[in-house]
């Protein structure tokens, strides 16, 4: 059990804490997430939550898996919501632990709505979303003053598993200088084609960041025109983020994790671009 120097709320019996576990590195848990882990009777967790984080649960806490495993279909969302309600009614202290932030492409909103409907008391504990914190571990800031004053977070597949038609790819290609795509590896070819058709440059930098913040983190630096083939050639697998935009260039200066392994960092990654002489 961790001694808390702060007066943090307690996870009380009958309550559900809908909690983000961050992108993977246990060091990126919030104090409230750690507090929840140290007090929960039951931790209902998703596939993206790693064992190092689950090891922080109170000894005796029941760990319940609510994701996909061994090719079996994932637990259905209504089943998960029902289970949370049931555990709460049994008077359990329930930590619902999800990868990244629970409200970012995590269906946390749906679970929270079910809790409201059932009258279950709950707290939302935000987490560091992979699209921000994961990219930071790859040395890529999602905004940089000389590059972009807007960034868009997009899901690369919809509920049917196809490229989302609800996304106006043309408008995004024109209006958003930096695009951060979750769940996009499978459809990277189709997405890159749509962006290029809408006017994005083939040589625009792209990074694919797999298992961000974990010891197995891998980063592929490529371009919009080459990313689909490069992903296949690299054998990279989900979970991965795809980031499109000039901010990727900053990695040559800001790959702080690579520098720990001896990578030499170059302080002027944008060159003339940072002085407004874009070509
Ligand atoms: N709620 C989560 C996102 C869940 S959707 C969050 O806020 O981060 C699942 C997708 O998130 C994955 O397909 C992948 O695109 C991304 N993701 C989550 N963790 C990741 C990690 N450690 N490395 C790379 N991508 C990750």
Boltz pocket constraint, residues with backbone or C-beta under 6 A from the ligand:
constraints:
  - pocket:
      binder: B
      contacts: [[A, 22], [A, 23], [A, 24], [A, 48], [A, 98], [A, 99], [A, 100], [A, 101], [A, 102], [A, 103], [A, 104], [A, 105], [A, 106], [A, 128], [A, 129], [A, 130], [A, 131], [A, 134], [A, 181], [A, 182], [A, 183], [A, 184], [A, 209], [A, 210], [A, 211], [A, 212], [A, 213], [A, 214], [A, 238], [A, 239], [A, 240], [A, 241]]
      max_distance: 6.0
